[in-house]
Amino acid sequence: MRSHFRHEIPFIQHRRQLLTLSCVLVVLAVVGLVVRGLVFGIEFKGGTEIDFTDTGSITISQMRSALVKAGEKDPSVQTTVSDAKRGFIVRLDTTDPATANRHAAAAAKTLGLTSENYTATTIGPDWGADVTRSSALAFVIAIALIIAYVSIRYEFKMSITAVVALLHDLVITLGVYAWTQTPITPNVVAALLTIMGYSLYDTVVEFNRVNENAKQLKDGVHRTYHQIANFSINEVIVRTINTTITTVVPVICMLALGGSTLKDFAFAILVGELLGTYSSFGVASPLLSIWKTREPKWKKLEEKYGWDAPEASVRKADAAGEAE
């Protein structure tokens, strides 16, 4: 039975390092959110999106200059590729359809393009406000349901640490969007909600194993909650990695080959999926283990059988003897 200790990856033994890394990433994300801020798509704040296609050798600076000349103050211009042809996605603050179309036509004429080379879509501020409220409501309901489900299925402490891991993933993902100045669109919001599902799945799989193993204290294997948590993570880590790989590969394909709409979704999913895999063993389980070890029962076992307890040296000596 002691052989388990020698072959386990010491996730929980390095809990402080893992949590410190998470804290650093969260701080960097918060700094990005404060210093650079999030860029919201026109769906949230209202405005116009112009999709220019088959623009040939026209550059970003030429496109921006043409729009400014047409009357736009601060157009956002990004390059796109569709059917091997270069183009641009232009986002404007203009919420009047007639004005937006007039500016788009003027810019196209300046650049030698026709009406067939662009499509303008205008969204009013009221619709954007509705999208924002709906997104916030969906997020709050999802968090509430997660806390309720995990609390009923397992225990309240597990639900809180699972939510902390979720918030960890979401904050860092938003920090990436802030640092890269990638616009937040409804597709990104959908991806963030999907990320919550992925992250919760990995965490619940681990918590299920922890819960089952905690009911079966085995002499010589896992006596403390730290040991139980570490043993449980190692039991499911291969499954977690395999699940991550099978979901990340198609997402990478979408990011590399998809259009702008798919790329918005895929980028958030890719970042969130990787973070969700990490947070299950790097945030949720270590926090749960630390919290549970403060309970009288587990605290007493930790003092007697923990890795730093006096008897630990005896176990290490026995393991060394068996290895010889």
PARORO-251220 format. One record per residue (C-alpha): residue number from 1; chain; residue in one letter; x, y, z. Coordinates in pm, whole numbers. Example, Ala and Ser with C-alpha at 12.3 -4.5 7.8 and 13.67 -1.06 7.14 Angstrom:
% PARORO-251220
[r 1 A A [1230 -450 780]] [r 2 A S [1367 -106 714]] 
This chain:
% PARORO-251220
[r 1 A M [0 0 0]] [r 2 A R [287 239 71]] [r 3 A S [388 216 -295]] [r 4 A H [116 468 -373]] [r 5 A F [313 742 -199]] [r 6 A R [622 686 -410]] [r 7 A H [440 714 -741]] [r 8 A E [199 998 -672]] [r 9 A I [256 1344 -818]] [r 10 A P [276 1570 -508]] [r 11 A F [11 1824 -606]] [r 12 A I [-108 1895 -253]] [r 13 A Q [244 1901 -111]] [r 14 A H [309 2191 -351]] [r 15 A R [-24 2359 -274]] [r 16 A R [140 2683 -162]] [r 17 A Q [335 2715 -488]] [r 18 A L [25 2635 -697]] [r 19 A L [-192 2884 -509]] [r 20 A T [83 3148 -528]] [r 21 A L [97 3104 -906]] [r 22 A S [-280 3147 -923]] [r 23 A C [-264 3461 -709]] [r 24 A V [2 3609 -937]] [r 25 A L [-211 3535 -1247]] [r 26 A V [-521 3685 -1084]] [r 27 A V [-329 3999 -984]] [r 28 A L [-196 4038 -1339]] [r 29 A A [-550 3992 -1472]] [r 30 A V [-691 4255 -1234]] [r 31 A V [-412 4496 -1329]] [r 32 A G [-499 4444 -1695]] [r 33 A L [-868 4504 -1626]] [r 34 A V [-793 4824 -1434]] [r 35 A V [-515 4965 -1653]] [r 36 A R [-628 4863 -2001]] [r 37 A G [-992 4777 -1945]] [r 38 A L [-1220 4557 -2150]] [r 39 A V [-1318 4637 -2507]] [r 40 A F [-1687 4563 -2556]] [r 41 A G [-1833 4481 -2895]] [r 42 A I [-2110 4684 -3047]] [r 43 A E [-2361 4424 -2926]] [r 44 A F [-2313 4557 -2573]] [r 45 A K [-2262 4929 -2619]] [r 46 A G [-2436 4984 -2951]] [r 47 A G [-2271 5091 -3274]] [r 48 A T [-2200 4971 -3625]] [r 49 A E [-1994 4683 -3758]] [r 50 A I [-1879 4697 -4120]] [r 51 A D [-1745 4381 -4281]] [r 52 A F [-1518 4469 -4575]] [r 53 A T [-1427 4174 -4801]] [r 54 A D [-1185 4122 -5089]] [r 55 A T [-998 4445 -5017]] [r 56 A G [-678 4347 -5196]] [r 57 A S [-364 4530 -5083]] [r 58 A I [-542 4798 -4879]] [r 59 A T [-373 4845 -4539]] [r 60 A I [-519 4910 -4193]] [r 61 A S [-391 5268 -4196]] [r 62 A Q [-552 5332 -4535]] [r 63 A M [-883 5191 -4417]] [r 64 A R [-873 5396 -4096]] [r 65 A S [-782 5715 -4287]] [r 66 A A [-1069 5663 -4530]] [r 67 A L [-1316 5621 -4242]] [r 68 A V [-1185 5929 -4061]] [r 69 A K [-1216 6126 -4384]] [r 70 A A [-1574 6001 -4414]] [r 71 A G [-1658 6145 -4072]] [r 72 A E [-1576 5875 -3814]] [r 73 A K [-1369 5988 -3515]] [r 74 A D [-1218 5668 -3376]] [r 75 A P [-1288 5359 -3590]] [r 76 A S [-1163 5020 -3472]] [r 77 A V [-1012 4825 -3763]] [r 78 A Q [-906 4459 -3765]] [r 79 A T [-788 4246 -4055]] [r 80 A T [-974 3928 -4156]] [r 81 A V [-929 3650 -4411]] [r 82 A S [-1228 3485 -4577]] [r 83 A D [-1199 3236 -4864]] [r 84 A A [-829 3324 -4891]] [r 85 A K [-921 3689 -4952]] [r 86 A R [-815 3971 -4721]] [r 87 A G [-1069 4197 -4558]] [r 88 A F [-1146 4410 -4252]] [r 89 A I [-1386 4418 -3959]] [r 90 A V [-1456 4780 -3870]] [r 91 A R [-1639 4880 -3551]] [r 92 A L [-1785 5229 -3519]] [r 93 A D [-1962 5411 -3236]] [r 94 A T [-2224 5542 -3479]] [r 95 A T [-2571 5412 -3389]] [r 96 A D [-2766 5580 -3670]] [r 97 A P [-2798 5334 -3964]] [r 98 A A [-2823 5607 -4231]] [r 99 A T [-2510 5783 -4106]] [r 100 A A [-2318 5457 -4074]] [r 101 A N [-2408 5350 -4429]] [r 102 A R [-2316 5691 -4565]] [r 103 A H [-1973 5676 -4397]] [r 104 A A [-1917 5318 -4516]] [r 105 A A [-2004 5414 -4875]] [r 106 A A [-1774 5717 -4863]] [r 107 A A [-1484 5511 -4725]] [r 108 A A [-1540 5242 -4990]] [r 109 A K [-1539 5504 -5267]] [r 110 A T [-1214 5654 -5137]] [r 111 A L [-1050 5311 -5139]] [r 112 A G [-1183 5213 -5483]] [r 113 A L [-1430 4955 -5350]] [r 114 A T [-1795 4902 -5441]] [r 115 A S [-2110 4836 -5237]] [r 116 A E [-2051 4463 -5295]] [r 117 A N [-1730 4482 -5089]] [r 118 A Y [-1893 4568 -4757]] [r 119 A T [-2189 4494 -4531]] [r 120 A A [-2288 4730 -4248]] [r 121 A T [-2481 4617 -3938]] [r 122 A T [-2603 4873 -3684]] [r 123 A I [-2717 4788 -3330]] [r 124 A G [-2891 5038 -3104]] [r 125 A P [-2785 5098 -2741]] [r 126 A D [-3114 4958 -2602]] [r 127 A W [-3047 4616 -2752]] [r 128 A G [-2695 4623 -2610]] [r 129 A A [-2829 4701 -2262]] [r 130 A D [-3065 4402 -2287]] [r 131 A V [-2774 4174 -2383]] [r 132 A T [-2572 4300 -2085]] [r 133 A R [-2858 4239 -1840]] [r 134 A S [-2927 3892 -1982]] [r 135 A S [-2559 3797 -1962]] [r 136 A A [-2529 3915 -1601]] [r 137 A L [-2848 3730 -1504]] [r 138 A A [-2728 3408 -1670]] [r 139 A F [-2399 3433 -1479]] [r 140 A V [-2567 3488 -1140]] [r 141 A I [-2814 3203 -1194]] [r 142 A A [-2533 2969 -1303]] [r 143 A I [-2328 3046 -989]] [r 144 A A [-2634 2995 -764]] [r 145 A L [-2718 2661 -926]] [r 146 A I [-2358 2543 -895]] [r 147 A I [-2348 2625 -523]] [r 148 A A [-2683 2452 -470]] [r 149 A Y [-2592 2139 -667]] [r 150 A V [-2247 2084 -514]] [r 151 A S [-2376 2161 -163]] [r 152 A I [-2656 1906 -194]] [r 153 A R [-2451 1643 -376]] [r 154 A Y [-2138 1680 -160]] [r 155 A E [-2098 1960 95]] [r 156 A F [-2101 2339 126]] [r 157 A K [-1721 2372 150]] [r 158 A M [-1684 2193 -181]] [r 159 A S [-1936 2427 -346]] [r 160 A I [-1751 2737 -225]] [r 161 A T [-1408 2615 -339]] [r 162 A A [-1557 2509 -674]] [r 163 A V [-1697 2859 -723]] [r 164 A V [-1363 3015 -624]] [r 165 A A [-1196 2803 -893]] [r 166 A L [-1460 2916 -1145]] [r 167 A L [-1406 3282 -1060]] [r 168 A H [-1030 3224 -1085]] [r 169 A D [-1075 3095 -1442]] [r 170 A L [-1313 3372 -1546]] [r 171 A V [-1109 3658 -1400]] [r 172 A I [-787 3540 -1564]] [r 173 A T [-966 3484 -1896]] [r 174 A L [-1106 3837 -1882]] [r 175 A G [-756 3959 -1792]] [r 176 A V [-623 3800 -2110]] [r 177 A Y [-894 3982 -2307]] [r 178 A A [-799 4308 -2136]] [r 179 A W [-426 4274 -2206]] [r 180 A T [-485 4171 -2569]] [r 181 A Q [-769 4424 -2616]] [r 182 A T [-981 4157 -2781]] [r 183 A P [-1347 4272 -2798]] [r 184 A I [-1604 4108 -2571]] [r 185 A T [-1896 3989 -2784]] [r 186 A P [-2203 3771 -2708]] [r 187 A N [-2000 3479 -2847]] [r 188 A V [-1738 3543 -2580]] [r 189 A V [-2007 3553 -2310]] [r 190 A A [-2140 3219 -2436]] [r 191 A A [-1785 3084 -2423]] [r 192 A L [-1740 3209 -2065]] [r 193 A L [-2055 3028 -1958]] [r 194 A T [-1929 2716 -2137]] [r 195 A I [-1596 2751 -1953]] [r 196 A M [-1787 2736 -1625]] [r 197 A G [-1924 2398 -1729]] [r 198 A Y [-1583 2259 -1824]] [r 199 A S [-1419 2388 -1506]] [r 200 A L [-1697 2254 -1285]] [r 201 A Y [-1681 1913 -1454]] [r 202 A D [-1310 1866 -1378]] [r 203 A T [-1353 1990 -1023]] [r 204 A V [-1656 1771 -948]] [r 205 A V [-1476 1463 -1084]] [r 206 A E [-1193 1525 -836]] [r 207 A F [-1428 1609 -550]] [r 208 A N [-1621 1288 -612]] [r 209 A R [-1303 1084 -573]] [r 210 A V [-1201 1283 -264]] [r 211 A N [-1544 1227 -111]] [r 212 A E [-1534 852 -176]] [r 213 A N [-1177 809 -53]] [r 214 A A [-1243 1014 260]] [r 215 A K [-1499 751 362]] [r 216 A Q [-1233 479 341]] [r 217 A L [-936 567 561]] [r 218 A K [-668 309 480]] [r 219 A D [-382 232 714]] [r 220 A G [-51 316 549]] [r 221 A V [-198 501 249]] [r 222 A H [-416 808 302]] [r 223 A R [-483 900 660]] [r 224 A T [-496 1282 638]] [r 225 A Y [-716 1496 417]] [r 226 A H [-410 1630 235]] [r 227 A Q [-308 1272 151]] [r 228 A I [-662 1179 48]] [r 229 A A [-687 1481 -181]] [r 230 A N [-349 1415 -341]] [r 231 A F [-429 1045 -392]] [r 232 A S [-767 1136 -547]] [r 233 A I [-616 1390 -790]] [r 234 A N [-366 1129 -907]] [r 235 A E [-648 881 -961]] [r 236 A V [-826 1110 -1210]] [r 237 A I [-545 1324 -1354]] [r 238 A V [-499 1107 -1666]] [r 239 A R [-872 1125 -1736]] [r 240 A T [-865 1503 -1688]] [r 241 A I [-571 1546 -1926]] [r 242 A N [-730 1321 -2190]] [r 243 A T [-1057 1514 -2169]] [r 244 A T [-871 1842 -2205]] [r 245 A I [-674 1727 -2509]] [r 246 A T [-982 1594 -2689]] [r 247 A T [-1166 1924 -2637]] [r 248 A V [-874 2158 -2701]] [r 249 A V [-775 2010 -3040]] [r 250 A P [-1101 2103 -3222]] [r 251 A V [-1098 2443 -3049]] [r 252 A I [-748 2510 -3185]] [r 253 A C [-874 2413 -3531]] [r 254 A M [-1163 2660 -3497]] [r 255 A L [-921 2930 -3383]] [r 256 A A [-685 2866 -3674]] [r 257 A L [-935 2809 -3954]] [r 258 A G [-1265 2963 -3846]] [r 259 A G [-1408 3303 -3931]] [r 260 A S [-1414 3600 -3695]] [r 261 A T [-1730 3476 -3519]] [r 262 A L [-1583 3132 -3448]] [r 263 A K [-1250 3282 -3343]] [r 264 A D [-1421 3499 -3080]] [r 265 A F [-1575 3187 -2930]] [r 266 A A [-1271 2961 -2974]] [r 267 A F [-1019 3200 -2815]] [r 268 A A [-1219 3226 -2492]] [r 269 A I [-1280 2850 -2485]] [r 270 A L [-911 2772 -2535]] [r 271 A V [-794 3001 -2255]] [r 272 A G [-1073 2893 -2021]] [r 273 A E [-1034 2521 -2090]] [r 274 A L [-664 2526 -2003]] [r 275 A L [-731 2733 -1691]] [r 276 A G [-1018 2504 -1590]] [r 277 A T [-797 2199 -1608]] [r 278 A Y [-530 2369 -1397]] [r 279 A S [-769 2517 -1140]] [r 280 A S [-925 2179 -1060]] [r 281 A F [-600 2046 -913]] [r 282 A G [-417 2375 -857]] [r 283 A V [-691 2579 -688]] [r 284 A A [-1010 2390 -597]] [r 285 A S [-861 2076 -441]] [r 286 A P [-578 2255 -251]] [r 287 A L [-823 2511 -106]] [r 288 A L [-1065 2237 -6]] [r 289 A S [-784 2034 149]] [r 290 A I [-657 2332 350]] [r 291 A W [-1008 2418 468]] [r 292 A K [-1101 2060 565]] [r 293 A T [-773 2006 751]] [r 294 A R [-882 2276 997]] [r 295 A E [-1173 2056 1111]] [r 296 A P [-1095 1886 1448]] [r 297 A K [-1103 1533 1305]] [r 298 A W [-870 1602 1013]] [r 299 A K [-650 1838 1213]] [r 300 A K [-578 1563 1464]] [r 301 A L [-494 1315 1186]] [r 302 A E [-271 1574 1017]] [r 303 A E [-75 1628 1337]] [r 304 A K [-22 1254 1374]] [r 305 A Y [16 1126 1019]] [r 306 A G [85 1436 804]] [r 307 A W [385 1462 576]] [r 308 A D [555 1688 831]] [r 309 A A [451 1488 1137]] [r 310 A P [711 1298 1345]] [r 311 A E [594 962 1207]] [r 312 A A [655 1083 851]] [r 313 A S [1027 1013 884]] [r 314 A V [948 657 984]] [r 315 A R [727 607 679]] [r 316 A K [995 749 452]] [r 317 A A [1253 516 602]] [r 318 A D [1022 217 548]] [r 319 A A [961 323 187]] [r 320 A A [1334 359 128]] [r 321 A G [1388 13 271]] [r 322 A E [1125 -139 46]] [r 323 A A [1277 33 -258]] [r 324 A E [1611 -133 -180]] 
